[in-house]
Amino acid sequence: MTVQSHIAELSERHRRLEIDLHDHLQRPQTDSLTLTEIKRKKLRLKEEIERLSRDEA
């Protein structure tokens, strides 16, 4: 797997988490623990994408 394809895969996972987060926020009773978990996963993915992008340059 190339670095670019790995970044693309991570970006897609980040996008799906964004959709999941949005869906959870639309629910009347949103579990704050679930929201926190989704946000942490998104942040880890974003950091990994940025690290890979920096290392590639």
Summary of the structure (lengths in Angstrom):
residues: 57
radius of gyration: 13.4
end to end distance: 17.2
largest distance: 44.1
contacts: 135
relative contact order: 0.19
helix: 86%
strand: 0%
